[in-house]
Amino acid sequence: MDQPTVGILHPGSMGAAVAACAATNATAVLWCETGRSTASVERAARFGLTPVATLAELLDRSDIVISLCPPAAAEDLTRTVAGHRFAGVYVEANAINPERTQRIAGLLPDATVVDGGVVGSPPVGGKTPTLYLSGPAFATERIEALFAGTAVRTAVLGTEVGKASALKLAYASFQKTSRVLVALAVGMAREHGVDQELIEVASRRTDSYLSEPQYVAKTAARAWRWGPELEEAADALEAAGLPPEMLRAAASTLARWHDAKDDGELTLTDALDRLAQP
């Protein structure tokens, strides 16, 4: 199979690292630098992505486009791509619910849409996330070939668009809500001066997130992304006839940390202090 040219839309920490892995089996990986922040420019350069001046150029040159952006922007971004009549393979890899993924597929009549869901941390420093795929077989095969031999593993779930999104959100609904519950439990214990005792109790169970309170600070720094993901998961629960209230409450809790966006210096104490402020 010929090496494709790949376009990555809005390369954040996950998107840029995934795109860098794709470069192993691609002719080039393009990104559009117009209107992006200095941090995005520096990140793209660090991962060896090739800048282009306009989205039109990226779409004209790309055989495969990967969309990894904040969930709220997914459909607007797709409409922009559709306006350029992109006709290649479009990997919708955002953390959105299956109904939105299917709606996005309908917005791209000229393209072949593959549903994607990344589970795991960005593929740097030995991390190996899995990109779950669902969609037309010939297209998922191209994406498997694109990431063959890289730190991004792939797994095909079938031909139905929406399956990969469902798996991503089902996992996120547990994993991310569990981290929120840890923060609340430690925060309550701290208020009564028994937080160390709580951690000691939790440490007797090595499979408990509660034994990892230091992760609360990381949760706070990622809250700006995790909150919208849990809202998407809540919508998926509601569509399935399941109660969404728990995930909406977790998303509301994460919103208290919105101003901690990507703060790598945040401590557990800082995170709990911010959580206690309405």
Backbone hydrogen bonds in HBPLUS format (Angstrom, degrees):
<---DONOR---> <-ACCEPTOR-->    atom                        ^
c    i                          cat <-CA-CA->   ^        H-A-AA   ^      H-
h    n   atom  resd res      DA  || num        DHA   H-A  angle D-A-AA Bond
n    s   type  num  typ     dist DA aas  dist angle  dist       angle   num
A0027-THR N   A0004-PRO O   2.77 MM  23  5.69 157.0  1.83 138.6 146.4     1
A0063-ASP N   A0005-THR O   2.77 MM  58  5.40 158.7  1.82 142.3 147.7     2
A0064-ILE N   A0005-THR O   3.25 MM  59  6.58 160.2  2.29 155.3 159.0     3
A0006-VAL N   A0028-ALA O   2.91 MM  22  6.23 173.7  1.92 163.0 163.4     4
A0030-LEU N   A0006-VAL O   2.69 MM  24  6.12 161.7  1.72 161.6 163.1     5
A0007-GLY N   A0064-ILE O   2.81 MM  57  6.29 155.3  1.87 154.4 162.7     6
A0066-ILE N   A0007-GLY O   2.82 MM  59  6.24 161.1  1.85 165.7 171.4     7
A0008-ILE N   A0030-LEU O   2.90 MM  22  6.22 164.3  1.93 167.6 168.0     8
A0009-LEU N   A0066-ILE O   2.94 MM  57  6.21 169.8  1.95 167.8 167.9     9
A0016-ALA N   A0012-GLY O   2.88 MM   4  5.66 166.8  1.90 146.3 150.3    10
A0018-VAL N   A0014-MET O   2.94 MM   4  6.12 161.6  1.98 158.3 163.9    11
A0019-ALA N   A0015-GLY O   2.88 MM   4  5.96 158.1  1.93 145.0 151.8    12
A0020-ALA N   A0016-ALA O   2.95 MM   4  6.13 148.6  2.05 141.2 149.4    13
A0021-CYS N   A0017-ALA O   3.24 MM   4  6.54 145.4  2.37 138.8 146.8    14
A0021-CYS N   A0018-VAL O   3.12 MM   3  5.20 123.0  2.46  96.3 110.3    15
A0022-ALA N   A0018-VAL O   3.04 MM   4  6.42 152.4  2.12 146.9 154.9    16
A0023-ALA N   A0019-ALA O   3.05 MM   4  6.37 136.0  2.25 142.9 154.5    17
A0024-THR N   A0021-CYS O   3.10 MM   3  5.73 159.9  2.15 115.2 120.9    18
A0025-ASN N   A0022-ALA O   3.10 MM   3  5.90 144.7  2.23 122.1 127.9    19
A0026-ALA N   A0023-ALA O   3.45 MM   3  4.83 171.7  2.45  95.0  97.3    20
A0050-THR N   A0029-VAL O   2.83 MM  21  5.92 173.2  1.83 168.7 166.6    21
A0031-TRP N   A0050-THR O   2.96 MM  19  6.17 139.9  2.12 153.1 151.9    22
A0052-VAL N   A0031-TRP O   2.87 MM  21  6.04 140.0  2.03 157.5 162.0    23
A0033-GLU N   A0052-VAL O   3.29 MM  19  6.41 157.0  2.34 166.5 170.0    24
A0036-ARG N   A0033-GLU O   3.21 MM   3  5.48 168.3  2.22 128.4 127.9    25
A0040-SER N   A0037-SER O   3.10 MM   3  5.15 120.1  2.47  94.8 109.1    26
A0041-VAL N   A0037-SER O   3.06 MM   4  6.43 157.2  2.11 150.2 156.2    27
A0042-GLU N   A0038-THR O   2.93 MM   4  6.18 164.0  1.95 153.4 157.4    28
A0043-ARG N   A0039-ALA O   2.91 MM   4  6.04 154.5  1.98 142.8 150.3    29
A0044-ALA N   A0040-SER O   2.89 MM   4  6.04 167.4  1.91 152.3 155.5    30
A0045-ALA N   A0041-VAL O   3.04 MM   4  6.21 156.6  2.10 146.3 152.7    31
A0046-ARG N   A0042-GLU O   2.94 MM   4  6.12 153.1  2.02 143.5 151.2    32
A0047-PHE N   A0043-ARG O   3.07 MM   4  6.35 145.2  2.20 147.9 156.6    33
A0049-LEU N   A0044-ALA O   2.93 MM   5  5.25 165.8  1.95 157.4 154.5    34
A0048-GLY N   A0045-ALA O   3.11 MM   3  5.02 158.3  2.16 100.4 106.8    35
A0058-LEU N   A0054-THR O   3.22 MM   4  6.56 160.6  2.26 144.6 149.6    36
A0059-LEU N   A0055-LEU O   2.91 MM   4  6.16 165.4  1.93 159.0 161.7    37
A0060-ASP N   A0056-ALA O   2.90 MM   4  6.03 155.6  1.96 146.3 153.6    38
A0061-ARG N   A0057-GLU O   3.04 MM   4  6.14 151.9  2.13 149.2 155.3    39
A0062-SER N   A0058-LEU O   3.03 MM   4  5.98 133.8  2.25 143.2 154.9    40
A0089-VAL N   A0063-ASP O   3.02 MM  26  6.45 163.8  2.05 155.4 156.4    41
A0065-VAL N   A0089-VAL O   2.83 MM  24  6.26 162.2  1.86 165.7 171.2    42
A0091-VAL N   A0065-VAL O   2.73 MM  26  6.08 171.5  1.74 170.2 171.8    43
A0067-SER N   A0091-VAL O   2.90 MM  24  6.05 178.2  1.90 165.3 164.9    44
A0093-ALA N   A0067-SER O   3.12 MM  26  5.68 144.1  2.25 144.1 154.9    45
A0073-ALA N   A0070-PRO O   2.96 MM   3  5.69 147.1  2.07 124.3 132.9    46
A0074-ALA N   A0071-PRO O   3.17 MM   3  5.41 163.3  2.20 112.5 117.6    47
A0077-LEU N   A0073-ALA O   2.99 MM   4  6.03 162.0  2.03 159.3 164.7    48
A0078-THR N   A0074-ALA O   3.05 MM   4  6.25 151.3  2.13 140.5 148.6    49
A0079-ARG N   A0075-GLU O   2.90 MM   4  6.20 156.5  1.95 153.2 159.1    50
A0080-THR N   A0076-ASP O   3.09 MM   4  6.38 152.5  2.17 144.9 151.8    51
A0081-VAL N   A0077-LEU O   3.02 MM   4  6.36 157.2  2.08 147.7 153.7    52
A0082-ALA N   A0078-THR O   2.76 MM   4  6.02 158.6  1.81 153.8 160.3    53
A0083-GLY N   A0079-ARG O   2.99 MM   4  6.20 141.8  2.14 140.8 150.2    54
A0084-HIS N   A0081-VAL O   3.00 MM   3  5.42 149.6  2.10 108.6 117.7    55
A0085-ARG N   A0082-ALA O   2.89 MM   3  4.96 160.5  1.93 108.8 114.0    56
A0112-THR N   A0088-GLY O   2.91 MM  24  6.22 163.5  1.94 156.9 161.4    57
A0090-TYR N   A0112-THR O   2.82 MM  22  5.99 161.7  1.85 148.1 154.1    58
A0114-VAL N   A0090-TYR O   2.89 MM  24  6.07 164.3  1.91 146.6 149.9    59
A0092-GLU N   A0114-VAL O   2.87 MM  22  6.15 149.3  1.97 162.0 172.2    60
A0116-GLY N   A0092-GLU O   2.91 MM  24  5.61 161.2  1.94 138.9 132.7    61
A0096-ILE N   A0094-ASN O   2.92 MM   2  5.63 129.7  2.18 107.5  92.3    62
A0100-ARG N   A0097-ASN O   3.01 MM   3  5.52 122.3  2.35 113.4 126.9    63
A0101-THR N   A0097-ASN O   3.10 MM   4  6.43 156.4  2.15 152.4 159.8    64
A0102-GLN N   A0098-PRO O   2.96 MM   4  6.21 159.8  2.00 151.5 155.8    65
A0103-ARG N   A0099-GLU O   2.96 MM   4  6.17 147.8  2.07 140.2 149.7    66
A0104-ILE N   A0100-ARG O   2.81 MM   4  6.05 154.1  1.88 149.9 156.7    67
A0105-ALA N   A0101-THR O   2.98 MM   4  6.29 151.9  2.06 145.2 152.8    68
A0106-GLY N   A0102-GLN O   3.19 MM   4  6.49 144.2  2.33 138.0 146.5    69
A0106-GLY N   A0103-ARG O   3.09 MM   3  5.14 122.1  2.44  93.9 108.3    70
A0107-LEU N   A0104-ILE O   2.91 MM   3  5.07 143.6  2.04 102.4 113.9    71
A0108-LEU N   A0105-ALA O   3.27 MM   3  5.56 162.3  2.30 107.3 112.6    72
A0111-ALA N   A0108-LEU O   3.21 MM   3  5.43 150.9  2.30 107.3 115.5    73
A0115-ASP N   A0134-SER O   2.82 MM  19  5.14 157.0  1.87 175.1 167.1    74
A0134-SER N   A0115-ASP O   2.94 MM  19  5.14 141.3  2.09 144.0 149.5    75
A0117-GLY N   A0132-TYR O   2.94 MM  15  5.10 144.4  2.07 139.9 146.4    76
A0132-TYR N   A0117-GLY O   2.88 MM  15  5.10 165.1  1.90 150.4 145.3    77
A0119-VAL N   A0130-THR O   2.93 MM  11  5.39 166.4  1.95 155.5 159.1    78
A0130-THR N   A0119-VAL O   3.01 MM  11  5.39 165.1  2.04 151.9 152.2    79
A0124-VAL N   A0122-PRO O   2.74 MM   2  5.75 134.4  1.94 113.7  98.6    80
A0127-LYS N   A0124-VAL O   3.13 MM   3  5.41 165.3  2.15 112.8 117.4    81
A0153-ARG N   A0129-PRO O   2.97 MM  24  6.25 157.3  2.02 165.5 162.6    82
A0131-LEU N   A0153-ARG O   2.69 MM  22  5.99 170.7  1.70 156.1 156.5    83
A0155-ALA N   A0131-LEU O   3.18 MM  24  6.43 148.2  2.29 141.8 140.1    84
A0133-LEU N   A0155-ALA O   2.86 MM  22  6.08 156.1  1.92 154.7 156.5    85
A0157-LEU N   A0133-LEU O   2.74 MM  24  5.95 169.5  1.75 178.1 177.1    86
A0135-GLY N   A0158-GLY O   3.01 MM  23  6.46 153.2  2.09 135.1 138.6    87
A0139-ALA N   A0136-PRO O   3.02 MM   3  5.46 127.7  2.31 109.0 122.4    88
A0140-THR N   A0136-PRO O   3.02 MM   4  6.33 162.6  2.05 160.1 165.7    89
A0141-GLU N   A0137-ALA O   2.96 MM   4  6.06 152.4  2.04 148.7 156.3    90
A0142-ARG N   A0138-PHE O   3.33 MM   4  6.51 142.0  2.48 128.0 136.6    91
A0142-ARG N   A0139-ALA O   3.09 MM   3  5.11 121.2  2.45  94.3 108.7    92
A0143-ILE N   A0139-ALA O   3.17 MM   4  6.57 149.8  2.27 145.8 153.6    93
A0144-GLU N   A0140-THR O   2.90 MM   4  6.16 154.5  1.96 148.1 155.4    94
A0145-ALA N   A0141-GLU O   2.98 MM   4  6.20 159.1  2.02 146.3 151.6    95
A0146-LEU N   A0142-ARG O   2.94 MM   4  6.13 143.8  2.07 137.5 148.0    96
A0147-PHE N   A0143-ILE O   3.23 MM   4  6.49 144.8  2.36 145.8 152.1    97
A0148-ALA N   A0145-ALA O   3.35 MM   3  5.03 160.6  2.39  96.4 102.1    98
A0150-THR N   A0147-PHE O   3.17 MM   3  5.51 146.4  2.28 141.0 134.6    99
A0163-LYS N   A0160-GLU O   3.38 MM   3  6.22 173.7  2.39 140.3 141.0   100
A0166-ALA N   A0162-GLY O   2.99 MM   4  6.13 153.5  2.06 145.2 152.7   101
A0167-LEU N   A0163-LYS O   3.03 MM   4  6.32 158.9  2.07 152.2 156.8   102
A0168-LYS N   A0164-ALA O   3.02 MM   4  6.22 166.1  2.04 151.2 155.0   103
A0169-LEU N   A0165-SER O   3.02 MM   4  6.21 165.8  2.04 152.3 155.3   104
A0170-ALA N   A0166-ALA O   2.87 MM   4  5.96 151.4  1.95 145.8 154.5   105
A0171-TYR N   A0167-LEU O   3.02 MM   4  6.18 162.1  2.05 151.9 155.7   106
A0172-ALA N   A0168-LYS O   2.95 MM   4  6.15 160.6  1.99 144.5 150.8   107
A0173-SER N   A0169-LEU O   2.82 MM   4  5.85 150.3  1.90 144.2 151.2   108
A0174-PHE N   A0171-TYR O   3.16 MM   3  5.51 132.5  2.40 104.4 115.8   109
A0175-GLN N   A0171-TYR O   2.90 MM   4  6.09 167.3  1.92 169.5 165.2   110
A0176-LYS N   A0172-ALA O   2.94 MM   4  5.39 153.2  2.01 134.5 143.1   111
A0178-SER N   A0174-PHE O   2.88 MM   4  5.88 153.2  1.95 149.5 157.2   112
A0179-ARG N   A0175-GLN O   3.31 MM   4  6.58 148.5  2.42 137.5 144.6   113
A0180-VAL N   A0176-LYS O   3.16 MM   4  6.51 148.4  2.26 143.5 152.0   114
A0181-LEU N   A0177-THR O   2.95 MM   4  6.26 156.5  2.01 151.4 157.6   115
A0182-VAL N   A0178-SER O   3.05 MM   4  6.36 146.6  2.16 143.6 152.4   116
A0183-ALA N   A0179-ARG O   3.21 MM   4  6.52 159.4  2.25 144.6 148.6   117
A0184-LEU N   A0180-VAL O   3.05 MM   4  6.40 158.2  2.09 152.0 157.8   118
A0185-ALA N   A0181-LEU O   2.88 MM   4  6.04 161.8  1.91 149.9 155.1   119
A0186-VAL N   A0182-VAL O   2.89 MM   4  6.07 170.6  1.90 160.3 162.3   120
A0187-GLY N   A0183-ALA O   2.87 MM   4  5.90 153.7  1.94 142.2 150.6   121
A0188-MET N   A0184-LEU O   2.94 MM   4  6.12 159.2  1.98 148.8 153.3   122
A0189-ALA N   A0185-ALA O   3.00 MM   4  6.19 163.6  2.03 147.7 152.7   123
A0190-ARG N   A0186-VAL O   2.81 MM   4  5.95 156.1  1.87 148.3 155.1   124
A0191-GLU N   A0187-GLY O   3.13 MM   4  6.31 152.8  2.20 142.3 148.8   125
A0192-HIS N   A0189-ALA O   3.09 MM   3  5.32 136.0  2.29 100.9 112.7   126
A0194-VAL N   A0189-ALA O   2.89 MM   5  5.02 166.0  1.91 145.4 141.8   127
A0193-GLY N   A0190-ARG O   2.99 MM   3  4.83 164.1  2.01 104.0 108.9   128
A0198-LEU N   A0194-VAL O   2.99 MM   4  6.23 150.3  2.08 146.5 154.8   129
A0199-ILE N   A0195-ASP O   3.04 MM   4  6.32 158.9  2.09 148.0 152.7   130
A0200-GLU N   A0196-GLN O   2.93 MM   4  6.18 150.3  2.02 143.0 151.7   131
A0201-VAL N   A0197-GLU O   2.95 MM   4  6.22 157.4  2.00 148.8 154.1   132
A0202-ALA N   A0198-LEU O   2.92 MM   4  6.21 162.8  1.95 151.1 156.0   133
A0203-SER N   A0199-ILE O   2.85 MM   4  5.99 145.0  1.97 144.1 153.5   134
A0204-ARG N   A0201-VAL O   3.26 MM   3  5.75 157.0  2.32 109.1 115.8   135
A0205-ARG N   A0202-ALA O   2.89 MM   3  5.61 162.6  1.92 120.6 126.5   136
A0208-SER N   A0205-ARG O   3.14 MM   3  5.66 157.5  2.19 124.2 123.9   137
A0211-SER N   A0208-SER O   3.06 MM   3  5.66 162.7  2.09 114.9 120.1   138
A0212-GLU N   A0209-TYR O   2.88 MM   3  5.40 160.2  1.92 121.9 124.5   139
A0215-TYR N   A0212-GLU O   3.01 MM   3  5.87 166.2  2.03 125.8 129.9   140
A0216-VAL N   A0213-PRO O   2.96 MM   3  5.60 166.1  1.98 120.1 124.7   141
A0218-LYS N   A0215-TYR O   3.06 MM   3  5.12 115.8  2.48  97.6 113.0   142
A0219-THR N   A0215-TYR O   2.89 MM   4  6.21 153.3  1.96 153.4 161.8   143
A0220-ALA N   A0216-VAL O   2.93 MM   4  6.25 155.9  1.99 150.1 156.0   144
A0221-ALA N   A0217-ALA O   3.07 MM   4  6.36 156.4  2.13 145.8 151.5   145
A0222-ARG N   A0218-LYS O   3.09 MM   4  6.27 134.3  2.30 140.4 151.9   146
A0222-ARG N   A0219-THR O   3.14 MM   3  5.17 132.8  2.38  96.2 109.1   147
A0223-ALA N   A0220-ALA O   3.22 MM   3  5.04 161.1  2.26 100.6 106.2   148
A0262-ASP N   A0221-ALA O   2.83 MM  41  4.56 159.8  1.87 139.7 132.7   149
A0225-ARG N   A0222-ARG O   2.96 MM   3  5.64 146.1  2.08 118.7 127.6   150
A0226-TRP N   A0222-ARG O   2.96 MM   4  6.13 167.0  1.98 153.7 158.0   151
A0227-GLY N   A0223-ALA O   2.95 MM   4  5.67 169.9  1.96 146.7 148.6   152
A0229-GLU N   A0225-ARG O   3.35 MM   4  6.57 153.4  2.43 143.7 151.3   153
A0230-LEU N   A0226-TRP O   2.95 MM   4  6.25 154.1  2.01 155.3 161.7   154
A0231-GLU N   A0227-GLY O   3.02 MM   4  6.40 145.1  2.15 148.4 159.1   155
A0232-GLU N   A0228-PRO O   2.99 MM   4  6.26 152.9  2.06 145.0 151.8   156
A0233-ALA N   A0229-GLU O   2.89 MM   4  6.24 152.2  1.97 144.7 153.1   157
A0234-ALA N   A0230-LEU O   2.82 MM   4  5.99 148.0  1.92 140.0 148.8   158
A0235-ASP N   A0231-GLU O   2.99 MM   4  6.28 152.2  2.07 144.7 151.6   159
A0236-ALA N   A0232-GLU O   3.00 MM   4  6.36 148.4  2.10 143.0 152.0   160
A0237-LEU N   A0233-ALA O   2.91 MM   4  6.24 151.6  2.00 147.3 154.9   161
A0238-GLU N   A0234-ALA O   2.93 MM   4  6.19 163.4  1.96 150.8 155.1   162
A0239-ALA N   A0235-ASP O   2.94 MM   4  6.16 156.2  2.00 146.0 152.3   163
A0240-ALA N   A0236-ALA O   3.10 MM   4  6.28 134.1  2.32 136.2 147.9   164
A0240-ALA N   A0237-LEU O   2.99 MM   3  5.06 129.2  2.25  96.5 110.8   165
A0242-LEU N   A0237-LEU O   2.82 MM   5  4.91 161.9  1.85 150.7 144.4   166
A0241-GLY N   A0238-GLU O   3.03 MM   3  5.08 161.1  2.07 106.4 111.1   167
A0248-ARG N   A0244-PRO O   3.14 MM   4  6.38 157.8  2.19 155.8 162.5   168
A0249-ALA N   A0245-GLU O   2.93 MM   4  6.12 153.8  2.00 150.8 157.5   169
A0250-ALA N   A0246-MET O   3.05 MM   4  6.33 151.7  2.13 142.1 149.8   170
A0251-ALA N   A0247-LEU O   2.93 MM   4  6.16 156.1  1.98 146.5 152.7   171
A0252-SER N   A0248-ARG O   2.94 MM   4  6.18 150.5  2.03 142.6 150.7   172
A0253-THR N   A0249-ALA O   2.97 MM   4  6.26 149.2  2.07 144.9 153.0   173
A0254-LEU N   A0250-ALA O   2.96 MM   4  6.26 159.3  2.01 150.3 155.5   174
A0255-ALA N   A0251-ALA O   3.07 MM   4  6.31 138.9  2.25 140.0 150.7   175
A0256-ARG N   A0253-THR O   3.08 MM   3  5.67 154.1  2.15 113.9 120.9   176
A0257-TRP N   A0254-LEU O   2.91 MM   3  5.56 161.4  1.94 120.0 126.2   177
A0258-HIS N   A0255-ALA O   3.17 MM   3  5.12 161.0  2.21 111.9 111.1   178
A0260-ALA N   A0257-TRP O   2.87 MM   3  5.36 164.0  1.89 123.1 126.9   179
A0263-ASP N   A0260-ALA O   3.02 MM   3  5.47 150.7  2.11 146.8 138.1   180
A0266-LEU N   A0263-ASP O   3.49 MM   3  5.76 170.4  2.50 109.1 111.5   181
A0271-ALA N   A0267-THR O   2.95 MM   4  6.20 165.2  1.97 154.7 158.4   182
A0272-LEU N   A0268-LEU O   2.96 MM   4  6.19 163.1  1.99 154.6 158.7   183
A0273-ASP N   A0269-THR O   2.89 MM   4  6.05 154.6  1.96 149.0 156.6   184
A0274-ARG N   A0270-ASP O   2.98 MM   4  6.24 158.6  2.03 152.4 157.5   185
A0275-LEU N   A0271-ALA O   2.97 MM   4  6.17 149.0  2.07 142.3 151.5   186
A0276-ALA N   A0272-LEU O   3.09 MM   4  6.27 140.8  2.25 141.8 150.5   187
A0277-GLN N   A0274-ARG O   3.15 MM   3  5.33 159.3  2.19 104.9 111.3   188
